[in-house]
Amino acid sequence: MTDEIGGEAVFTGGLTYRVDGHRRLMLDVLRPMAAAAPRPLVVFVHGGGWHEGDRGAGMHPWINPLLVAQGFVTASVTYRLSGEAHWPTPLHDVHAALRWLRAHAREFGADPGRVGLWGHSAGAHLAAMVALTATGRDRPRAVALSACPADLRNDRLDSGNEVARLMGPEATTDTLSAASPICHVHASAPPFLLAHGTADKVVRFDQGLAFRDALLAAGAEVSWKPIEGAPHEWADLPGPGDGPETAGTFGATALPFFREHL
C-alpha cells in the first residue's frame, strides 16, 4: 500500500521482508516525496517489553515523520514477540529487515551505505544487539537508543517477567549474557547515542550509565543524553512546546546525531 501524505511524504506499508513458514514479517517505509539524490535511511524498532507493541509506533509525529520532514528515508519493522517466539528470533528478524532494506534501498530513494538504527526500550535493546553483532556492510552506521535494557544478567529466569518470557523455558544464565548488549561492546561498534530518563522506573537509569561506560571503555564513540526527570515512557510521548518538532522528543534528540553520522 502506497499513499501520499500531505503532498510531502510517501508511505508504503505492509512490505514483506521475511517469510518463515506461514508467517510473513512486514515493514513500512515513509520517505520524502521528492529526492534529488539518495538519502540516509533510518530504521525504527518499536518497544513494548518484547511482548507487545507494533511497527505503527514509528508513525508517531515525533519519530519517523519528523526525520522524513528533514530529508531522511525511514522504515519501521515488525519482529516476532515473545508470545510467538523466544530469543534470539526477534534479533534475527531485525537483522533480516535491515538486510532487506539495504537490498531495496534505492527503490525508496535511500543510500544502502548510510543506514541508521534507533529504538526505544525493548526496541532499543534489539537495535543495540543488531549494531553490536552485525559485521561488515550489515553493521548500521549510527544507532540512537532510548531507555535501553543493556544488561539482562541479573534477571531471574523463573520470575515470569518480560525478560523471562523473552528468553523462554530453555534459557540459562549464559543465554542472559548472550542477550545483553553490554556483553558485546567492542571498539568497532558504530557511534551510539544513549538517551535515558533520570526518573525511569522500568529500565533503571544506571543501566544507561553502565552501558555508556562499557562502550567508552571499549573505545566506541558515545553521545550521552540524560533526560532530566523523564520517566521510562518519555520517548513514546510528545515533548513540551508547540509541537512534536520541538526539543524534548526522541526525534528531536536523535536528529542532530543522525545528521552528523549519516
Secondary structure per residue as TSV (DSSP state, phi and psi in degrees):
chain	resnum	aa	ss	phi	psi
A	1	M	-	360.0	125.0
A	2	T	E	-122.8	127.8
A	3	D	E	-133.5	144.4
A	4	E	E	-85.3	135.0
A	5	I	E	-115.3	109.0
A	6	G	T	61.6	21.0
A	7	G	T	70.7	2.6
A	8	E	T	-119.8	-20.5
A	9	A	E	-137.5	155.3
A	10	V	E	-122.1	126.2
A	11	F	E	-106.0	126.5
A	12	T	E	-121.9	111.0
A	13	G	E	-111.3	159.6
A	14	G	E	69.4	36.4
A	15	L	E	-84.0	124.6
A	16	T	E	-79.4	121.9
A	17	Y	E	-107.4	-16.1
A	18	R	E	-155.1	139.8
A	19	V	E	-121.4	122.7
A	20	D	E	-125.9	101.4
A	21	G	T	66.4	-122.8
A	22	H	T	-94.5	1.7
A	23	R	E	-93.0	123.9
A	24	R	E	-104.9	124.9
A	25	L	E	-100.7	134.3
A	26	M	E	-125.2	163.2
A	27	L	E	-142.8	161.8
A	28	D	E	-118.3	145.6
A	29	V	E	-120.0	132.0
A	30	L	E	-123.9	126.7
A	31	R	E	-142.6	160.9
A	32	P	E	-64.1	149.8
A	33	M	S	-62.3	-44.6
A	34	A	-	-122.3	134.3
A	35	A	-	-138.1	115.4
A	36	A	S	-74.6	-25.5
A	37	A	S	-146.0	160.2
A	38	P	-	-54.7	134.5
A	39	R	E	-101.5	159.5
A	40	P	E	-62.9	148.6
A	41	L	E	-113.1	128.3
A	42	V	E	-121.5	128.4
A	43	V	E	-111.8	127.3
A	44	F	E	-101.4	136.3
A	45	V	E	-117.4	119.3
A	46	H	-	-75.2	158.3
A	47	G	-	-93.4	-166.1
A	48	G	S	127.1	24.9
A	49	G	T	65.2	23.5
A	50	W	T	64.9	1.3
A	51	H	T	-123.0	-5.1
A	52	E	S	-152.7	-179.9
A	53	G	-	92.5	167.1
A	54	D	-	-154.4	171.6
A	55	R	G	-66.3	-14.8
A	56	G	G	-60.9	-18.9
A	57	A	G	-60.2	-24.9
A	58	G	G	-66.5	-14.2
A	59	M	G	-91.6	3.2
A	60	H	S	-52.7	137.7
A	61	P	T	-55.8	-27.3
A	62	W	T	-93.4	8.8
A	63	I	S	-109.7	-112.5
A	64	N	H	-61.6	-42.0
A	65	P	H	-58.5	-34.4
A	66	L	H	-64.2	-42.7
A	67	L	H	-68.8	-37.9
A	68	V	H	-61.8	-39.7
A	69	A	H	-62.6	-19.1
A	70	Q	T	-103.0	13.0
A	71	G	T	98.1	4.7
A	72	F	-	-88.7	149.6
A	73	V	E	-89.2	138.7
A	74	T	E	-130.4	159.5
A	75	A	E	-144.2	156.7
A	76	S	E	-136.0	133.1
A	77	V	E	-116.4	148.8
A	78	T	-	-87.5	141.5
A	79	Y	-	-136.0	158.3
A	80	R	-	-73.5	130.7
A	81	L	-	-84.0	167.9
A	82	S	T	-67.1	-20.2
A	83	G	T	-73.2	-12.7
A	84	E	T	-110.8	-36.2
A	85	A	-	-155.1	151.1
A	86	H	-	-101.7	173.8
A	87	W	T	-57.7	137.8
A	88	P	T	-101.7	23.5
A	89	T	H	-54.5	-47.6
A	90	P	H	-62.6	-32.0
A	91	L	H	-63.8	-45.8
A	92	H	H	-61.5	-36.4
A	93	D	H	-63.2	-45.6
A	94	V	H	-68.3	-38.6
A	95	H	H	-55.8	-46.5
A	96	A	H	-64.6	-37.7
A	97	A	H	-62.8	-42.5
A	98	L	H	-65.8	-38.9
A	99	R	H	-63.5	-41.3
A	100	W	H	-64.3	-43.7
A	101	L	H	-64.8	-39.0
A	102	R	H	-63.6	-42.3
A	103	A	H	-65.1	-28.5
A	104	H	H	-110.8	9.1
A	105	A	G	-55.2	-44.3
A	106	R	G	-68.5	-20.2
A	107	E	G	-65.2	-22.5
A	108	F	G	-111.6	13.1
A	109	G	T	74.8	23.8
A	110	A	E	-107.3	155.3
A	111	D	E	-95.0	114.3
A	112	P	E	-65.2	-14.2
A	113	G	E	-92.2	-0.4
A	114	R	E	-129.3	74.7
A	115	V	E	-114.9	126.9
A	116	G	E	-113.0	163.0
A	117	L	E	-137.2	139.6
A	118	W	E	-149.1	158.8
A	119	G	E	-171.1	163.3
A	120	H	E	-118.4	135.8
A	121	S	T	58.5	-119.6
A	122	A	H	-58.5	-34.8
A	123	G	H	-66.7	-34.2
A	124	A	H	-65.6	-41.0
A	125	H	H	-58.8	-47.1
A	126	L	H	-66.5	-40.5
A	127	A	H	-62.2	-42.4
A	128	A	H	-62.9	-43.8
A	129	M	H	-65.2	-39.6
A	130	V	H	-61.6	-47.4
A	131	A	H	-63.1	-34.7
A	132	L	H	-88.9	-16.2
A	133	T	H	-108.7	-16.5
A	134	A	-	-72.7	153.7
A	135	T	-	-129.8	158.8
A	136	G	G	57.4	-135.6
A	137	R	G	-66.9	-18.7
A	138	D	G	-75.2	-14.7
A	139	R	S	-78.4	129.1
A	140	P	-	-65.2	156.2
A	141	R	S	-85.3	-17.4
A	142	A	E	-160.3	146.4
A	143	V	E	-136.5	125.6
A	144	A	E	-114.7	125.7
A	145	L	E	-126.2	142.0
A	146	S	E	-122.6	128.9
A	147	A	S	53.4	51.7
A	148	C	-	-79.9	123.5
A	149	P	-	-76.9	91.9
A	150	A	-	-87.8	-17.4
A	151	D	-	-135.8	108.0
A	152	L	-	-97.1	1.8
A	153	R	T	-66.4	-24.1
A	154	N	T	-90.6	-0.2
A	155	D	S	-76.9	138.8
A	156	R	-	-86.0	129.9
A	157	L	T	-72.7	-14.4
A	158	D	T	-99.6	13.0
A	159	S	S	-81.2	-23.2
A	160	G	-	76.4	7.2
A	161	N	S	-79.4	-173.4
A	162	E	H	-62.2	-39.5
A	163	V	H	-66.4	-43.4
A	164	A	H	-61.5	-39.5
A	165	R	H	-67.8	-36.0
A	166	L	H	-64.0	-43.7
A	167	M	H	-76.2	-30.9
A	168	G	-	85.1	170.6
A	169	P	T	-69.3	-19.3
A	170	E	T	-92.3	3.8
A	171	A	-	-71.7	156.8
A	172	T	-	-132.2	174.7
A	173	T	H	-62.5	-32.3
A	174	D	H	-63.9	-35.1
A	175	T	H	-64.0	-39.5
A	176	L	H	-61.8	-40.2
A	177	S	H	-65.0	-42.8
A	178	A	H	-64.9	-25.1
A	179	A	T	-96.1	7.3
A	180	S	-	-100.7	115.7
A	181	P	G	-52.5	-35.5
A	182	I	G	-63.1	-21.4
A	183	C	G	-86.6	-0.6
A	184	H	G	-120.0	9.2
A	185	V	-	-65.3	146.4
A	186	H	-	-158.8	163.3
A	187	A	T	-67.0	-23.3
A	188	S	T	-88.1	6.7
A	189	A	-	-61.6	147.8
A	190	P	-	-69.5	166.3
A	191	P	-	-59.0	138.6
A	192	F	E	-115.8	139.1
A	193	L	E	-108.3	124.3
A	194	L	E	-114.8	114.5
A	195	A	E	-112.1	135.1
A	196	H	E	-152.0	129.9
A	197	G	E	-70.0	133.5
A	198	T	T	-69.7	-17.9
A	199	A	T	-106.4	22.2
A	200	D	-	-68.4	120.3
A	201	K	T	-103.8	0.5
A	202	V	T	-100.5	-53.6
A	203	V	T	-114.2	108.8
A	204	R	T	-57.9	143.8
A	205	F	H	-56.4	-33.4
A	206	D	H	-69.6	-16.7
A	207	Q	H	-66.0	-40.9
A	208	G	H	-63.2	-43.1
A	209	L	H	-61.8	-44.5
A	210	A	H	-65.4	-38.8
A	211	F	H	-66.7	-42.9
A	212	R	H	-56.3	-48.7
A	213	D	H	-65.2	-37.4
A	214	A	H	-66.8	-41.5
A	215	L	H	-64.6	-44.6
A	216	L	H	-62.9	-41.0
A	217	A	H	-64.3	-30.0
A	218	A	H	-80.1	-10.4
A	219	G	T	96.5	12.6
A	220	A	-	-83.9	159.3
A	221	E	-	-88.7	129.8
A	222	V	E	-135.2	133.7
A	223	S	E	-109.5	119.3
A	224	W	E	-104.8	124.4
A	225	K	E	-128.2	85.9
A	226	P	E	-69.9	132.9
A	227	I	E	-101.9	101.6
A	228	E	T	-61.9	124.5
A	229	G	T	74.5	2.3
A	230	A	-	-82.6	140.8
A	231	P	-	-82.0	-177.2
A	232	H	G	-58.8	-35.9
A	233	E	G	-81.7	6.7
A	234	W	G	-55.2	-38.6
A	235	A	G	-76.2	-14.7
A	236	D	G	-93.2	4.1
A	237	L	S	-119.1	148.2
A	238	P	-	-66.0	147.8
A	239	G	-	-83.2	175.5
A	240	P	S	-72.3	161.6
A	241	G	S	110.9	-158.2
A	242	D	S	-83.1	-16.4
A	243	G	S	-179.1	-179.9
A	244	P	T	-67.7	-14.3
A	245	E	T	-82.8	-6.9
A	246	T	S	-80.0	165.2
A	247	A	T	-57.8	146.2
A	248	G	T	112.1	-10.4
A	249	T	S	-99.3	159.5
A	250	F	H	-63.0	-40.5
A	251	G	H	-61.4	-44.9
A	252	A	H	-65.8	-31.7
A	253	T	H	-70.8	-40.3
A	254	A	H	-83.5	-24.1
A	255	L	H	-55.2	-52.3
A	256	P	H	-64.0	-31.0
A	257	F	H	-64.8	-47.1
A	258	F	H	-67.9	-36.5
A	259	R	H	-60.1	-41.0
A	260	E	H	-69.6	-39.6
A	261	H	H	-102.1	-11.8
A	262	L	-	-113.6	360.0
